[in-house]
């Protein structure tokens, strides 16, 4: 186990003061390996906050390039990054936030088989995508490898967040929640989204990821729960989720 440097101790000093985290929790973050799928409106705050908090290795996956329409909400990218891959842009932003973080990039569209191979060396996956098709592939890969994952969505002025844990008998999977979504459902490109909403949901994703990695409040995690946010009325709701006995992925 590589101890923290003096720079790291000072950098994370405010977190180290938390009794729920302390040195052991910070060391758990330092050793953690997280895969982030999607470096858009959700993935940008997720990657920056996980890096700032001291997660040791981040693997970034996204096939897209930075476009002008992204800059309204995708805070890791700037005008200088236009035309470059989102993963390369996010890697540069992360380096500016915390040079102690190892960043691995894959500028590709993830598939079930590819994800399954990658997850052998990953502690947690964070789903920052905006398509049902890739979420189903993430679901299948995480079930196959028993990898926990944090998933969020944001569109218009509404967001939602949950955690899936294939290692828990009480955890539903994504298909339990959404048996048959398709990519013709609404996305930001078709329906729009207000910028701070993705920042809020991405920040909440990062918080759940950090709690999971550091072992904070597992008994009160979002496994088996979904929280939804109505940004227009500023209202949160907490929903109980259950396994679907007829689910084609986890079998309930």
C-alpha positions as CSV (number, residue, x, y, z in Angstrom):
1,X,0.0,0.0,0.0
2,X,1.5,3.3,-1.1
3,X,1.1,5.9,1.7
4,X,-0.2,9.4,0.9
5,X,2.3,12.1,0.2
6,X,2.4,15.4,2.2
7,X,0.7,17.0,-0.8
8,X,-2.1,14.6,-0.8
9,X,-2.6,14.9,3.0
10,X,-3.0,18.7,2.6
11,X,-5.1,18.3,-0.6
12,X,-7.6,16.0,1.1
13,X,-7.4,17.6,4.6
14,X,-11.0,18.7,4.7
15,X,-12.2,15.2,3.8
16,X,-9.8,13.6,6.3
17,X,-11.5,15.6,9.1
18,X,-14.7,13.6,8.5
19,X,-15.0,10.8,11.0
20,X,-16.9,8.8,8.4
21,X,-14.0,8.9,6.1
22,X,-10.7,9.5,8.0
23,X,-7.4,8.1,6.7
24,X,-8.7,4.6,6.0
25,X,-11.5,5.9,3.8
26,X,-9.1,8.3,1.9
27,X,-6.7,5.4,1.3
28,X,-9.7,3.4,-0.1
29,X,-10.4,6.2,-2.5
30,X,-6.7,6.3,-3.5
31,X,-6.7,2.6,-4.3
32,X,-10.1,2.7,-6.1
33,X,-10.6,2.1,-9.8
34,X,-13.7,3.7,-11.4
35,X,-14.9,3.4,-14.9
36,X,-17.0,6.4,-16.2
37,X,-19.1,5.8,-19.3
38,X,-20.1,9.1,-20.9
39,X,-18.2,12.4,-20.6
40,X,-21.1,14.7,-21.2
41,X,-23.3,16.7,-18.8
42,X,-23.2,14.1,-16.1
43,X,-19.8,12.7,-16.7
44,X,-18.0,16.0,-16.5
45,X,-18.9,16.8,-12.9
46,X,-18.6,13.1,-12.0
47,X,-15.0,12.9,-13.3
48,X,-13.9,16.2,-11.8
49,X,-15.3,15.6,-8.4
50,X,-14.0,12.0,-8.2
51,X,-10.6,13.3,-9.2
52,X,-10.7,16.2,-6.8
53,X,-11.7,13.8,-4.0
54,X,-8.7,11.5,-4.7
55,X,-10.0,8.4,-6.5
56,X,-6.8,6.8,-7.7
57,X,-7.7,5.6,-11.2
58,X,-10.4,6.8,-13.5
59,X,-11.1,5.1,-16.8
60,X,-13.0,7.4,-19.2
61,X,-15.1,6.0,-22.1
62,X,-16.9,8.1,-24.7
63,X,-16.8,8.0,-28.5
64,X,-17.8,11.6,-29.1
65,X,-15.9,14.8,-29.9
66,X,-16.5,18.1,-28.2
67,X,-19.0,20.3,-30.1
68,X,-20.1,23.9,-29.4
69,X,-23.6,22.8,-28.2
70,X,-21.9,20.8,-25.5
71,X,-20.4,23.7,-23.7
72,X,-23.6,25.0,-22.1
73,X,-23.5,22.2,-19.6
74,X,-20.4,19.9,-20.1
75,X,-18.1,21.8,-17.7
76,X,-14.9,19.8,-18.3
77,X,-14.8,21.0,-21.9
78,X,-14.0,24.5,-23.3
79,X,-13.8,26.3,-26.6
80,X,-10.1,25.2,-26.8
81,X,-11.3,21.6,-26.8
82,X,-13.7,21.8,-29.8
83,X,-13.1,19.0,-32.3
84,X,-11.1,16.9,-29.8
85,X,-12.4,13.7,-28.2
86,X,-14.3,14.2,-25.0
87,X,-12.1,11.7,-23.2
88,X,-9.0,13.6,-24.1
89,X,-10.5,16.9,-23.1
90,X,-11.7,15.5,-19.8
91,X,-8.3,14.0,-19.1
92,X,-6.7,17.4,-19.4
93,X,-9.3,19.0,-17.1
94,X,-8.7,16.2,-14.5
95,X,-4.9,16.8,-14.7
96,X,-5.6,20.4,-13.8
97,X,-7.7,19.4,-10.8
98,X,-5.5,16.6,-9.4
99,X,-2.3,15.4,-10.9
100,X,-2.2,12.4,-8.5
101,X,-5.0,10.7,-10.4
102,X,-4.2,8.1,-13.1
103,X,-6.5,8.6,-16.1
104,X,-7.1,5.9,-18.8
105,X,-9.1,6.9,-21.9
106,X,-11.0,5.0,-24.5
107,X,-12.6,7.0,-27.3
108,X,-15.0,4.3,-28.3
109,X,-18.6,3.2,-28.0
110,X,-18.7,0.6,-25.2
111,X,-20.4,-2.8,-25.8
112,X,-21.4,-5.5,-23.4
113,X,-18.4,-7.7,-24.3
114,X,-15.9,-4.8,-24.1
115,X,-17.3,-3.7,-20.8
116,X,-17.3,-7.2,-19.4
117,X,-13.6,-7.5,-20.2
118,X,-12.8,-4.1,-18.7
119,X,-14.7,-4.6,-15.5
120,X,-12.4,-7.4,-14.2
121,X,-10.1,-4.6,-12.9
122,X,-12.8,-2.1,-11.9
123,X,-14.3,-1.5,-8.5
124,X,-17.3,0.7,-9.5
125,X,-18.9,1.8,-12.8
126,X,-20.6,5.2,-13.1
127,X,-23.2,5.4,-15.9
128,X,-23.3,9.0,-17.3
129,X,-24.9,8.0,-20.6
130,X,-28.1,9.2,-22.2
131,X,-29.2,6.2,-24.1
132,X,-31.2,3.1,-23.0
133,X,-29.3,0.9,-25.3
134,X,-25.9,1.4,-23.7
135,X,-27.5,1.2,-20.2
136,X,-28.8,-2.2,-21.0
137,X,-25.3,-3.2,-22.1
138,X,-23.8,-1.8,-18.9
139,X,-26.5,-3.7,-16.9
140,X,-25.6,-7.0,-18.6
141,X,-21.8,-6.5,-18.2
142,X,-22.2,-5.5,-14.5
143,X,-24.4,-8.5,-13.8
144,X,-21.9,-10.8,-15.5
145,X,-19.0,-9.4,-13.4
146,X,-20.9,-8.6,-10.2
147,X,-19.8,-4.9,-10.5
148,X,-21.8,-2.2,-8.6
149,X,-22.8,0.8,-10.6
150,X,-24.2,4.3,-10.1
151,X,-26.7,5.5,-12.7
152,X,-28.3,8.9,-13.2
153,X,-30.4,10.6,-15.9
154,X,-31.3,14.2,-16.5
155,X,-33.6,15.7,-19.1
156,X,-35.6,18.9,-19.4
157,X,-36.0,19.9,-15.7
158,X,-36.1,16.4,-14.2
159,X,-33.5,14.1,-12.9
160,X,-33.2,10.7,-11.2
161,X,-30.5,8.7,-9.5
162,X,-30.0,5.1,-8.2
163,X,-27.4,2.5,-7.4
164,X,-27.4,-1.1,-8.7
165,X,-25.5,-3.8,-6.8
166,X,-25.5,-7.2,-8.5
167,X,-23.8,-8.7,-5.4
168,X,-26.9,-7.9,-3.3
169,X,-29.9,-10.2,-3.3
170,X,-32.2,-7.2,-2.7
171,X,-30.9,-5.1,-5.6
172,X,-33.0,-4.9,-8.7
173,X,-31.2,-4.5,-12.0
174,X,-31.8,-1.9,-14.7
175,X,-34.2,-4.1,-16.6
176,X,-36.3,-4.6,-13.5
177,X,-36.8,-0.9,-13.5
178,X,-37.1,-0.4,-17.2
179,X,-37.9,-3.6,-19.0
180,X,-38.2,-2.2,-22.6
181,X,-36.9,1.3,-23.2
182,X,-35.5,2.2,-26.5
183,X,-33.4,5.0,-27.9
184,X,-36.4,6.8,-29.4
185,X,-37.3,7.9,-25.9
186,X,-36.5,11.5,-25.1
187,X,-32.8,12.7,-24.9
188,X,-31.2,16.1,-24.3
189,X,-30.7,16.5,-28.0
190,X,-34.4,16.2,-28.7
191,X,-35.9,17.7,-25.5
192,X,-33.2,20.0,-24.1
193,X,-31.9,20.2,-20.5
194,X,-31.2,23.1,-18.2
195,X,-27.4,23.2,-17.4
196,X,-27.3,23.1,-13.5
197,X,-29.6,20.1,-13.5
198,X,-26.9,17.8,-15.0
199,X,-24.4,19.4,-12.6
200,X,-26.6,18.6,-9.7
201,X,-27.3,15.0,-10.7
202,X,-23.7,14.4,-11.7
203,X,-22.6,15.8,-8.3
204,X,-25.0,13.4,-6.6
205,X,-23.6,10.5,-8.6
206,X,-20.1,11.4,-7.5
207,X,-21.2,11.6,-3.9
208,X,-22.8,8.1,-4.1
209,X,-19.7,6.8,-5.8
210,X,-17.4,8.2,-3.1
211,X,-19.6,6.9,-0.3
212,X,-19.6,3.4,-1.9
213,X,-15.9,3.3,-2.4
214,X,-15.1,4.5,1.1
215,X,-17.7,2.2,2.7
216,X,-19.8,5.1,4.1
217,X,-23.5,4.3,4.8
218,X,-23.8,1.2,2.8
219,X,-26.9,0.2,4.8
220,X,-28.5,3.5,3.7
221,X,-27.3,3.5,0.1
222,X,-29.5,4.0,-3.0
223,X,-29.5,0.2,-3.7
224,X,-33.1,-0.7,-4.1
225,X,-34.1,3.0,-4.1
226,X,-34.5,5.7,-6.8
227,X,-34.5,9.4,-6.0
228,X,-36.1,11.8,-8.5
229,X,-35.7,15.5,-8.7
230,X,-38.2,18.0,-10.1
231,X,-36.0,21.0,-10.7
232,X,-39.0,23.3,-11.7
233,X,-40.6,22.9,-8.3
234,X,-37.3,21.9,-6.5
235,X,-38.8,18.7,-5.1
236,X,-37.1,15.4,-4.3
237,X,-38.9,12.1,-4.1
238,X,-37.6,8.8,-2.8
239,X,-39.0,5.6,-4.4
240,X,-38.6,2.0,-3.2
241,X,-37.5,-0.4,-6.0
242,X,-38.0,-4.2,-6.0
243,X,-36.7,-7.0,-8.2
244,X,-38.9,-8.0,-11.1
245,X,-39.6,-11.8,-10.9
246,X,-40.0,-11.9,-14.7
247,X,-36.8,-9.9,-15.4
248,X,-35.0,-11.3,-18.5
249,X,-31.6,-10.2,-17.1
250,X,-31.4,-11.0,-13.4
251,X,-34.4,-13.3,-13.1
252,X,-35.8,-11.4,-10.1
